[in-house]
Amino acid sequence: MKTPVSIKRGTVAAVFVDLQEEHRQDKRYLVEGFGDILANVQRLQAAARANDVLLYHSAYIVDLTREARRFHPVDANGRSAFSDKDDPLTAICPEVAPVAGEMMLVKTEASAFGAGPAAGRLKAEGIEWLVVAGVWTEACIDATVRDAVSSGFRVLLVKDACGSGTTAMHQTAILNLANRLYGGAVTTTDGACRLMAGETVYAWQVVGSVPLRFTYENAARLYAEL
């Protein structure tokens, strides 16, 4: 259900996951509506910077010369089929790239919080809420959100600033996360910007166990109602 949400200043950070060029240039890994997602991320970043919200960026880069992955897909040359360390398309899209002083993580797994210092650094800053945006919703966003919740953060999932290979993949992934986003909320770019500015916003918060029992027929409607 939608309930009023507010976030105390100084307790929120914005996390941007894998907004890399391969998702708009590599035909194998295009994200549907990526241009709109990037535009919404730009709005989130502007709001975060204007309200002294900590920005945290991550990029997924695979180096199979340093880490063997038994089932990882490879191309004809034996390199990672996606996000390979030598592929220039792993660069973060310039319009949403970090600026001086913002934290940047090069990660080797789906989650931005599965390993390494990210969670500890944010907790040391007094962060309680994480505004999360990026791609792919059912993969790296899902893993990041679940690990963040397990680490004790409240997650504000920005549904129109995330995306995947298709609208259906994205929407069902958001619904799955919304069903189990304990302590957090789902909102839009507009809602997230207002929350970072100190306003109170009505946003979806999970109550009980798996309230969104979606089907092929009603998934799009339930997503729109979040």
N, C-alpha and C positions, 0 to 999 in steps of 0.2 A: 504494500500500500504506500501511497505518498504521504509523507509526514514532514513537518518543518525541520530543516537541518541548518545548523550554523557552525562555523569553524572559528575557533579563537585564533586571532592573529599570532603569528610566530610559531604555530604548531602544524603548518601545512607545507608540503613540498610538492612540486609537479614533476612527474616522471614520464619521459618520452621514450618509447620503445621502438627501436629498429626502423626509423623513418629514413630508409636508405634508398639510393637511386635504383637499385635492381627492381624495386617494386613499381616503378613507372617506366623502366627501360628494357628490362629483360622479359621477353614475351612469355617465358615459362612461369614467371612469378609476379605477374601484374596483379595489383590490388584494385578491385573495382571501386571507382569513385575516389581514387587516390588524390586527385587534385582538390576535391572538396575537403578531404581529410586534412591535407596539408594547410589549406586555408583556415580550417578550424583550429588546427594546432598553432598557427601563427597568432590567432586571437588569444588562445590560452597563454602562450608565451608572453605576449604583450601585457596581458592582465597580471601574470605572475611577476614580471619585472616591475610593473608599475606599483605593485603592492608588496614588494620586498619578499616575495615567495621564492624559496630556494628551487632552482631548476636542476634536474638531473637527467642526463641523456645516456642512452645505451645503443650499441650497435652489435649485431651478431656477426662474428667473423670466425670462419673455420680454418684451422691449420692442421691438415692431416699429416704433415711431416713431423709434428710434435706430439700428436695424440691419435692413436689407432682407434677407429670406431668400426666395429665389426659389420654393422648393418647400414652404415651411412651411405647414401647414394653418391656415386662418383660419375664423372664424365669419361669420355673416351681416353683422356690423358691421365686418368687416375686422380684428378683433382675433385674437390667437393663440387657437387652439382649445383650448389647454391652457396652464396656468401663466402666464397673462397678468398683466402688472404691476399691473393694476387689479382683479384678482380676489382678494377677501379669503381665498379658499381656498388661496392660495399660502402662507399662514402655516404654520409648523411646528406640529404637534400639541402642545398645551401640556404634556402629560405627558412629552414627550421633548425639549422645547425647551432651548436652552443656558441656563446660569446665568451669573452675573457672572464674567468672567474667561476664559470659554471662547471659542475662535475660531469665527467665523461667516463663511461665504462665500456670497454671492449669486452664483450662476453662470448663465451664459447658454448653456451647452452641456452635453452629457451628462456629460462627465467632470469630476470635482472637481479633476483635476490636469492638464487639457489646456492651460490657460493661467493666468496670474496667479501670485501669490506662494506658493501653498499648499505645493508641494513644497520650495521653498527654505526656507520658515519651519520646516518640520518637520525638515529636515536640519540646520538651524542649531541645533535643540534636541537633536541627537544621536539622532534617531529612526531606527531600523532596521526595525522591524515596525509594520504598520498593521492594526488590527482593523477590518474593514469590514462594515457592515450598512446596510440601507436598501432602496430600491425604485428602479425596476423592475429585476429581476435581469438580464434580457437586454439592457437599454438602459443606464441610468446606472450601475448597479453594474458591468456588464461593462466599460464604457468607463473607469470610475474604476480598476478593478483592473488593467486592461491598461496604462494610463498610469502607475500606481504602480509596477508591475513594471519598466516601461521606464525609470522614473526611479531604479531601484536599490533600491526598498523590498521587503522581504518582506511578503507579504500573508497575514493570517489571515482567511479568508473564513468568516463565521458563517452557515451555511446556513439555520438556522431563525430568523434575525433578518433575512432578506431575503425578498422576495416580488415577485409580478407579477400580471398580470390573471387568470391561472389557475395551478393547481398544475403542470400540464404545462409551461407556459411557464417557470415558475420552475425546476423540476427539471432540465429539459434545459439551461437556461442554466448552472446550477451544474455539471452534468456537463461541459459545454463548457469552462468555466473551469478545472475540476479537471484536465482533460487537459493544460493548458498553464500551470499555476500554478507556474512554476519558482521555486524558492527559498522558496515559501510553503507554506500548508497549508489544509485545509478542516476545520472543526470545528463543534460545536454551541455554543449559548449557555453551557451548563454548562462545556464545555471551555474556552471563551474566558475565562470568569470565573476559572476555576482558573489558567489561564496568566497572566492579569494579576495574580493573587495570588502568583505565583512558583512555582507547582507545575509538575511535568512531566506532560504529557498525551499519550496516543497519538492522533495525528491523521493524516488522509489527506495524503500528499505524493506528487506525481507522480514516477514513475521511468520513464525511457525516453520513447518517443514515442507519444502517444495510447493509453494503456493501457485507457481506458474506451470500448470500441466498442459503444455502446448502440443498441438497437432500440426500436420501439414497445413490444414485449413485455417487455423487461428494464430499461427506463429507471428505473422506480419502484424496482425491487429494488436496482439499482446505487446510486441516490441514497441509499437507506436505509442502505447499507453504508459510505458515506463517513464 
